[in-house]
Amino acid sequence: MLYVETLKYGFYVITHPFDGFWGLRRENKGSVAAAFTFVVLTILTLTIEKQNTGFLFNFNRLSELNVMVDIITVVLVYTLWCVANWCTTSLMDGKGRMQDILTAVGYSLIPIVLIRLPMVVMSHMITTNEGSFYHVLGTVSYLWAAFLIFTGTMVIHQYSVKKTVITCIITVVGMGIIMFIGLLFFNVIQQMITFVTTIYKELRFR
């Protein structure tokens, strides 16, 4: 399918998740490129939201905002989930490939873009008394995305609801383990660099 068509297919996925994810897995109606596009759009959405939300609903300090934090956070969570989910489902007879997981999760982020971008405009037009509706929309965007990730996992791996729940829990635990190992690895590397640098300085000044 053409790239533009795979982008359009995202609207079908979020409104008909079971058929939509089946099309991604079995009929190649989506693409990893489109999924990555939705990840980038999510990053842009969260960045715009933090910087441009009306002051009544914006609790961020603009002077402390860092775009790189948003980029790293979204990319890290996206990558960790996909890797941990692939490792988990490989041991639990999952039918999905890494490509399928990357695509399904990317498409699942669409509600965040569709809902939270208009919320930025809305935040300048409503009062604090109407804020409950604003916050409900924000919650819906994340719940919708979570439901799509859950459904996508179930469809592409051909799991039952119970097995999907167990898989998602193990995936979250796996994300924590991967982060721990990664931090441990970088800590060891940092200590090795410090050790080598110290020896080099000692030899240099003798």
N, C-alpha and C positions, 0 to 999 in steps of 0.2 A: 504493500500500500504506500501511497505517497505520504510524505511527512505531514502535510496539511491535513490529510484525511485521518492520520493517526491522532493528531491533536483534536480534531472534531469528535473522534470516537470517545474521547474522554467524557464528554457530556452524556453519552449513552451509558458509559460504565457507572457513573455516579447516580444515575436514575434507574438503571436496571442492573444492579451489581452482579447478580448470579449469572445472567446471560452475558453481561459485559465482560466479566473476568473469564468466563468460558471462551469467549471470542478471542481474548488476549492469549489464552493458553493454547487453544486448539486450532484457531483459524487465523492466527497471526494478524489480527486487526489493529494491534498496537505496535509500539516500538520503544526500544530503550532510549532513543533520541528524544522522543516525545516525553517520556517519563522524566528524563533529566531536565527537559524544558520546564516541566511542572515543579521540579525541585528548585530550579532557579527562580521561578515566579514566586514560589513560597518564600524564599529568602528576601526577594524584593518587597513582597507584601509585608512581612514582619518588620523590615527596616523602615518602610514608609509609615507603617502604623506607629512605630515607636517615635518617629520624628515629627509626624504631622497630625496625630490625633489631637482633638480639641483639649484645651487645658483642663476642662472639668473632668475629663476621663483619662488624662495622661499623667501617670505617676512616675514617669521616667525623668531623670535629670539630663537634659539635652547635652550639657557640657561633658557628661560622662559616657555618652553613647559611643559605641565603637562598631562600625559595620562588620569588621572582621569577626567579632564575637558572634554575630548573627549567622555569618557564613559558616564558620567553624561548627557552631552548634547544630545547625540543620544538616550539614554534610556529615558530621560525625554521627548523629543519631540515625540518619538514613543509612549510612554505611554499616554501622554496628548492627542495626536491626537486620539488614539484608544478609550480612555475613553470619550472624548468630542464628538466624532463621534457616539459612541454607545448611549450616552444620547440624542443627537440630533435626530438620526434616530428612536429611540424608541418613540419619540413624533411625528414623521412625517411618521409613518406607514412603516418604513423600514423593509425589510424581513431578513436582515442579523443578525446573532448572534455575540456576542463579539468574539467568536472563529473565525468567518469568517473575521471580521475586522482585528484582529491580524494577521491572515494568509495573507490576501490580501496586507496589508501595508508592511509586512515583505518581501513578494515576489516582491513588487514594488521597493525595494531598490537594486535589482540585478544590474541594469545598472550602478549605482555608483561604484560598485565593478569591473564590467567588463571593464569600461572605465577608471576610475581614477587610477587603479593599473598600467596598461600599460603606463599611462601618466607620472608616476614617472620615468620609464626607458627612455621614450622619452625626458624628460626634460634634460637628460645628453647628448643627441645626437643632439639637435637642437640649433640654435642661436636665438638671440632676434628678428632678421628679420623674422624668422619663427614662432614667438611666437603667432601670431594671430590664426594660426591653433590650437595651443595648448590650447588657451583660449576658442576657439569655442567648442572643444571637452569637456572641463570642463563644459561649459554651457549646452551642449547637454545632458550630464549625469544627470544633475539635472532636466532639462525639461522633459526628458524621464521618470524619476522616478515620477515626478509630474503628467504627463499624465497617468501613470499606476495607481497611487493612485486615480485619478479622475475616470478613467475607472472602476477600482475595486469597488469604491463606487457606481457607477451607476449600475453595473451588480449585485453585491451581494444584493443590496437593491431594485433592479428592479425599478429604478427611470428614469425619462426622463432627458435629458441634462439640461433643465432649473432647474428642482428640484435638480439635483446634484450640480449645481453651487451654488444655495441658501444654500444647505446643507453644502457644503465646507466652505462657508463664515461664516455660523453660527458656524461651528465646530472650525474655527480659533478664533472667538470671545469667544467661550466656553473655549478654551485653555487658553485665557487670564484671564477669570473669575476664572477658577480653580487655576491658578497660584496665582492670587490675594488673593483668599480665603486661599490657602496654606501658603503664606507668612504671611498673617494676623494671621493665627492659630499659626504658629511657633513663631511669635512675641509675642503673648499673652502668650504662654508657656514659652518663655524666660523671660518675665517680672514676671511671677508667680515664676519661679525658683529663679530669683534674689531676689524677695520679701521674699520667704521662707528662702533663704540663709542669707539674712540680719537679719531677726528675729532670726535665729539660732545663728548667731554671737553675737547679742545683748544679748540674754539670756545666752550665754556661758561665756561672759566676765563680767557679773554682779555677 
